[in-house]
Amino acid sequence: MLAPPSRDILLQALKAQVMDPELGVNIVDLGLVERLEAMPDGLEIDLIMTTPTCPQGHGLTDEAKRVLEQAAPGFPVAARLLSEPFWSPDRMSEAARRHLGWAAKP
């Protein structure tokens, strides 16, 4: 049985291909990936949104599932959209902060 790709490879695929359409930042740098596990029998990803009523939630979850299916052919992907925990800006990477103009000034 083949092993699934590493978590790092999967995160890179998500980072390169799944963007928040309103903010123009990928879901990894935004801190929307709450959990990502690669197991011998499949992949599981849990996402949160920047707001509980985000209209992009299901679309981003579907897109993340599609990207993971492409990155790990033959491995089923279970993707869930969580209502908790709540997102906060401290989940963002420095790259996301800079993109949005939120980086600390020197």
QUIJOLIN-V803747 format. One record per pair of residues at least 6 apart in sequence whose C-alpha atoms are under 7 Angstrom apart, sorted by the first residue. I is the first residue (numbers start at 1). GAP is how many residues later the second one is. D is the distance in Angstrom with one decimal. If there is no record, write none. Layout:
I|GAP|D, I|GAP|D
//
This chain:
3|37|5.9, 4|34|6.2, 4|35|6.8, 4|36|6.3, 4|68|6.2, 5|67|6.3, 7|30|6.9, 7|31|6.5, 10|58|6.6, 10|61|6.6, 13|54|6.8, 13|58|6.8, 14|14|6.8, 14|50|6.5, 14|53|6.6, 15|11|5.4, 15|12|6.5, 15|13|5.5, 18|8|5.5, 18|9|6.1, 18|45|6.6, 18|46|6.3, 19|6|5.4, 19|7|4.0, 19|8|5.8, 20|6|5.8, 20|7|6.3, 25|71|6.3, 27|6|6.6, 29|63|5.5, 29|64|5.0, 29|66|7.0, 29|67|5.6, 30|61|6.6, 30|62|4.5, 30|63|6.6, 30|66|6.2, 31|60|4.8, 31|61|5.0, 32|15|5.4, 32|16|5.1, 32|17|5.9, 33|13|6.2, 33|14|4.8, 33|15|6.6, 34|12|5.4, 34|13|5.3, 34|14|6.4, 35|10|5.5, 35|11|5.0, 36|8|5.7, 36|9|4.4, 36|10|6.6, 37|6|5.7, 37|7|5.2, 37|8|6.5, 38|6|6.7, 41|34|6.7, 42|33|4.7, 42|34|4.8, 42|35|5.9, 43|32|6.7, 43|33|6.2, 43|34|4.7, 43|35|6.2, 44|33|5.8, 44|34|4.8, 44|35|5.9, 45|33|6.4, 45|34|4.9, 45|35|6.4, 46|33|5.9, 46|34|4.8, 46|35|5.9, 46|36|6.5, 47|14|6.9, 47|33|6.3, 47|34|5.0, 47|35|5.9, 48|33|6.0, 48|34|5.3, 48|35|6.6, 48|36|7.0, 48|39|6.8, 49|8|6.2, 49|38|6.5, 50|37|5.2, 51|36|7.0, 52|31|6.1, 57|24|6.9, 61|18|6.4, 61|19|6.9, 61|20|6.5, 65|12|6.2, 65|14|5.9, 68|9|7.0, 69|6|6.8, 69|7|7.0, 69|8|6.4, 94|9|6.8, 97|6|5.0
//
